[in-house]
Amino acid sequence: MNQRRTTFKLLALSAALFAFPSVDALAAQKPKVALVMKSLANEFFQTMEDGARAHQKQNAASYDLIANGIKDETDTANQIKIVEQMIANHVDAIVLAPADSKALVPVVKQAIDKGILVINIDNKLADAVLTEKKINVPFIGPSNRAGAKLAGDYLAKQLKSGDKVGIIEGVSTTQNAQDRTAGFQDAMKAAGITVVGVQSGSWEIDKGNTVAAAMLRENPDLKALLAGNDNMALGAVSAIKSAGKTGKVKVIGYDNISAIKPMLADGRVLATVDQYAAKQAVFGIELALKSLAAKTPQANLPKVVETQVTLITK
C-alpha cells in the first residue's frame, strides 16, 4: 500500500514538473533584441548603448540585448555584415541606426523576410528604396530638419543679413545629414545669411577639422560654422583656434554630447541640439517588444514616431 502511494506521489510530481516550462524553454521564450549602431567611437552612440543596456538591466526578465556598432561612420559594409550575423543568430528584433540610408535596405529586407522585426532609429532609411523593396520599417526619432532649424534660427539672431557661414555636413548619403543641412539652410535663407559652401566632415572630429580649416582659409570673413554633429563641431573649434579666430567665428553643433558642454559654457560653441541619445534606442526597443508581444506584423507597424529635440545654449 505504501509503495503504491509512493508511486502515485512520484507520478504526480513528475506531471507537475512537466506542467511548467523548463529553464531552457523559458530562455527560449525571452525575445532577443539586437541593437545595431553606427560608430561607437562617437560619444553619441556610446550614450545610446549605455541607455539601452540600462533599460535591459531593468527589464532583464523581459528580453536579452545584443548591442554592436561599427568602427567609423562610413563603415557601411561592416554594418551590413553585423545585420547578417544577427539574422544568422535568429534574433527576434533588430533596432538599427543605419550608416547609410539606402545601402542597408536590402539586408533589412532579408531580416524581415526571415520573420525578424526591424525598427529604424537615428537615421531614417530612404522612403523610395523601402517602397521599391515593398517593406515598411518604422522610424523612431526626431525631425532632424526641425532640430537644425532651431539651432540655425538661434545663430541667425547673433548675425546680420549678408554675413557668410559654412555648413559642415555629416555623411552625405545619410538622411539625417541631408535633413540637418536643409534645416540650417532654412534658417540662413530666412535671415538673409549667405551659405558659402556645404562640405562633408563624415561626422568625425578630424574630418570636421579639415573641412573647417579649408572654409576659414577660403573665406577670411566667415562669421560662423554650422556642424551637423558635435564631433565635427569639436573639429571646427580646433580649426578656429589654429586660425587665430577664437571668439570671431561662431560654431553650432548637434547632439549635446558631454565633450561639447565646456565649450558651450565658455562660448567656443554657441549652441547644440539635444536629441536624447540614451532614449532613442530605448524607444526602438520598447516598440519592438510591444509589437512582438502583440504579434503585430511588420507591415502594420507605424511609419513614423517623432521624438523630442531641444535647443541647448550657454
C-alpha positions in Angstrom: 0.0 0.0 0.0 2.7 2.4 1.0 4.6 1.5 -2.2 1.5 2.3 -4.3 1.2 5.7 -2.6 4.8 6.5 -3.2 4.4 5.6 -6.9 1.3 7.9 -7.2 3.3 10.8 -5.5 6.2 10.3 -7.9 3.8 10.3 -10.9 2.1 13.5 -9.5 5.4 15.2 -9.0 6.5 14.2 -12.5 3.3 15.6 -14.0 3.8 18.8 -12.1 7.3 19.2 -13.3 6.2 18.7 -16.9 3.4 21.2 -16.5 5.9 24.0 -16.1 8.4 25.2 -18.8 12.0 24.2 -18.2 14.7 26.8 -17.7 15.8 26.3 -21.3 12.2 26.7 -22.5 11.8 30.0 -20.6 15.1 31.3 -22.0 13.8 30.4 -25.5 10.6 32.3 -24.9 12.5 35.5 -23.9 13.0 37.6 -27.1 16.4 38.6 -28.3 16.7 42.2 -29.4 19.8 43.3 -31.4 20.8 47.0 -31.3 23.0 47.8 -34.4 24.5 51.3 -34.2 27.0 53.4 -36.1 30.4 54.2 -34.8 31.0 53.6 -31.1 33.9 56.0 -31.4 31.2 58.7 -31.4 30.1 59.6 -27.9 26.5 59.9 -29.1 26.4 56.2 -29.8 28.2 55.2 -26.7 25.5 57.1 -24.8 22.8 55.3 -26.9 24.3 51.9 -26.0 24.5 52.8 -22.3 20.9 53.8 -22.3 19.9 50.5 -24.0 22.0 48.4 -21.5 20.5 50.2 -18.5 17.0 49.5 -19.9 17.7 45.8 -20.4 19.2 45.5 -16.9 15.9 47.0 -15.5 13.9 44.5 -17.7 16.2 41.5 -17.6 13.3 39.1 -17.3 11.7 40.5 -20.4 14.4 40.4 -23.1 18.0 39.8 -23.9 20.1 42.5 -25.7 22.9 42.2 -28.2 24.5 45.6 -28.9 27.0 46.2 -31.6 28.4 49.1 -33.7 30.9 49.8 -36.4 34.4 51.2 -36.4 33.6 54.5 -38.1 30.6 56.3 -39.5 31.3 55.2 -43.1 31.9 51.5 -42.5 28.7 50.5 -44.2 29.9 47.1 -45.4 30.7 46.0 -41.9 27.4 47.2 -40.6 25.7 45.1 -43.3 27.7 42.1 -42.0 26.6 42.7 -38.5 22.9 42.7 -39.5 23.6 39.4 -41.4 25.2 38.0 -38.3 22.0 38.9 -36.3 19.9 37.2 -38.9 22.1 34.1 -38.5 21.7 34.3 -34.7 17.9 34.2 -35.1 17.3 37.4 -33.1 13.6 38.4 -32.8 14.1 42.1 -33.5 16.7 44.4 -34.8 16.8 48.1 -33.8 19.0 49.8 -36.4 20.8 53.1 -36.7 21.9 52.8 -40.3 25.2 54.1 -41.5 23.7 54.6 -45.0 20.0 55.4 -45.7 19.9 53.3 -48.9 22.7 50.6 -48.7 21.2 49.0 -45.6 17.7 48.5 -47.0 18.4 45.2 -48.9 19.8 43.4 -45.7 16.9 44.9 -43.7 14.5 43.2 -46.3 16.4 39.9 -45.7 15.8 40.2 -42.0 12.1 41.0 -42.4 11.8 38.0 -44.9 13.2 35.8 -42.1 10.5 37.0 -39.7 12.7 39.4 -37.8 11.1 42.6 -36.7 13.1 45.7 -37.7 12.9 49.1 -36.2 14.8 52.1 -37.6 16.2 54.8 -35.3 18.5 57.8 -35.6 19.0 58.0 -39.4 15.9 57.3 -41.5 16.1 54.7 -44.2 15.2 56.1 -47.6 11.5 56.0 -48.3 12.0 55.5 -52.1 14.1 52.4 -51.5 11.7 51.0 -48.9 8.9 51.4 -51.4 10.9 49.8 -54.1 11.5 46.8 -51.8 7.9 46.8 -50.7 8.6 46.9 -47.0 7.5 49.1 -44.1 10.2 49.9 -41.5 9.0 52.3 -38.7 11.3 55.2 -38.0 11.6 56.4 -34.4 13.5 59.6 -34.0 13.4 63.4 -34.1 12.8 65.7 -37.0 16.5 66.5 -37.9 15.4 69.3 -40.1 13.4 71.0 -37.3 16.2 70.5 -34.8 18.8 72.0 -37.1 16.5 74.9 -37.9 16.2 75.6 -34.1 19.9 76.0 -33.8 20.2 77.9 -37.1 17.5 80.4 -36.0 19.4 81.0 -32.8 22.6 81.6 -34.7 20.8 84.0 -37.1 19.9 86.3 -34.1 23.6 86.8 -33.5 24.4 87.6 -37.1 23.1 90.1 -39.7 21.8 89.8 -43.2 24.6 89.3 -45.7 27.0 87.6 -43.3 28.8 84.4 -44.5 28.6 81.0 -42.9 29.7 77.5 -43.8 27.9 74.2 -43.3 29.9 71.0 -42.3 27.6 68.1 -43.3 27.7 64.5 -42.0 27.9 61.6 -44.3 26.1 63.0 -47.4 24.3 59.7 -48.2 22.5 59.7 -44.9 19.1 61.1 -44.5 19.8 62.8 -41.1 22.8 64.6 -42.6 20.7 65.9 -45.5 17.9 66.9 -43.2 20.2 68.8 -40.8 21.8 70.6 -43.7 18.3 71.5 -45.0 17.3 72.8 -41.6 20.4 75.0 -41.3 19.8 76.3 -44.8 16.1 77.1 -44.0 17.2 79.3 -41.1 20.0 81.0 -43.1 17.7 81.7 -46.0 15.0 83.2 -43.8 17.6 85.5 -42.2 19.3 86.6 -45.5 22.6 85.0 -44.5 24.9 83.6 -47.2 25.9 79.9 -47.1 29.3 79.9 -48.8 29.5 76.1 -49.0 28.4 72.7 -47.8 31.1 70.1 -47.3 31.1 66.7 -45.7 33.0 66.1 -42.5 31.8 62.5 -42.3 30.5 63.0 -38.7 34.2 62.9 -37.5 36.4 65.3 -35.5 39.4 65.1 -37.8 37.5 65.4 -41.0 35.4 68.2 -39.5 38.6 70.0 -38.6 40.0 69.6 -42.1 36.8 71.0 -43.7 36.5 73.9 -41.2 40.2 74.9 -41.8 39.6 74.9 -45.6 36.5 77.0 -45.3 38.3 79.5 -43.0 41.2 79.9 -45.4 38.8 80.3 -48.4 36.5 82.8 -46.6 38.5 85.1 -44.3 35.3 87.0 -43.5 33.4 83.8 -42.4 31.2 84.5 -39.4 30.0 81.0 -38.4 30.3 77.3 -39.0 27.2 75.1 -38.6 28.2 71.4 -38.0 25.8 68.5 -38.4 27.1 66.9 -35.2 29.1 67.8 -32.2 32.1 65.7 -33.3 32.5 67.9 -36.3 31.9 71.0 -34.2 34.8 70.0 -32.0 36.9 69.8 -35.1 35.7 73.2 -36.1 36.6 74.7 -32.7 40.1 73.4 -33.1 40.4 74.8 -36.6 39.2 78.2 -35.5 41.8 78.2 -32.7 44.6 77.3 -35.1 43.5 80.1 -37.4 43.7 82.6 -34.5 40.0 83.3 -34.8 38.7 82.2 -31.4 35.7 84.4 -30.5 35.4 85.7 -34.0 33.7 82.7 -35.7 30.7 81.1 -34.0 30.0 77.4 -34.0 26.8 75.4 -34.0 26.7 71.7 -33.2 24.2 68.9 -32.9 23.8 66.0 -30.3 24.7 67.7 -27.0 27.5 65.2 -26.1 29.3 65.8 -22.9 32.5 66.9 -24.6 30.7 69.9 -26.0 29.4 71.2 -22.7 32.6 73.1 -21.6 32.7 74.8 -25.0 29.0 75.9 -24.6 30.0 77.3 -21.1 32.9 79.4 -22.4 31.3 80.4 -25.7 33.5 78.5 -28.1 30.3 76.8 -29.2 27.1 78.9 -29.4 24.5 76.1 -29.4 23.8 72.5 -30.0 20.7 70.3 -30.2 19.8 67.5 -27.8 18.0 64.6 -29.4 18.3 62.4 -26.3 20.7 59.6 -27.4 20.1 57.4 -24.4 16.4 57.3 -25.1 16.4 56.7 -28.8 17.4 53.1 -28.6 15.0 52.5 -25.7 12.1 53.9 -27.8 13.0 51.4 -30.5 13.4 48.5 -28.2 10.1 49.2 -26.5 8.3 49.4 -29.8 9.9 46.1 -30.8 8.9 44.4 -27.5 5.3 45.6 -27.7 5.0 44.5 -31.3 6.5 41.1 -30.6 4.1 40.6 -27.6 1.1 41.6 -29.7 2.4 39.7 -32.7 2.0 42.8 -34.8 3.2 42.2 -38.4 6.0 44.4 -39.7 3.6 45.8 -42.4 1.2 47.0 -39.7 3.8 48.9 -37.6 3.6 52.8 -37.5 5.6 54.5 -40.2 7.0 57.3 -38.1 7.1 58.0 -34.3 8.6 61.5 -33.9 10.7 62.2 -30.7 11.8 65.4 -29.0 14.6 67.8 -29.8 15.7 70.6 -27.6 18.0 73.6 -28.3 20.9 73.8 -25.8 22.8 77.0 -25.3 25.0 78.5 -22.6 
